Amino acid sequence: MKKNPEEKTFFYKYTFDPLVARLYNNKRCRDCYGRGYIISESPQQGRDVFRKNEHLQQMRTYCQCVKNNIKK
């Protein structure tokens, strides 16, 4: 089955599931301290720098220990 080039599909670039992080985490990991994910903060969209009294956008990503355990 071929897809039409005009047909637009919506895909998530990245999804995060805290249950997967908890299931595959490493309790002795020094990067995530056993949580299974790392929290990174960035300025809101359209901004390049951090500014005082502005809300930050938090992103959670899987730690490398979770990615390694999923491969096993």
Phi, psi and omega in degrees: 000121180264146177265143176286141178294336179283338182288119181261130178243150181255123177236142172284136178287322183203134176239149180236130178237114182296336178290324177293320179297321180288326182288320186254012183284165176247120185297336183258016182288134181273343180279315184252357181058035175086004179279324181099353179217159179239133179263125176239141181249141178218160176294161180294166184299140180091352180252151179252337186231161173282138177232149182295140177065023173252147178288145179255152177264121180260134177237138177250129179233152178294143175284163180295331179295326178290317180298321179292321180289331177292323180294331182290000000 
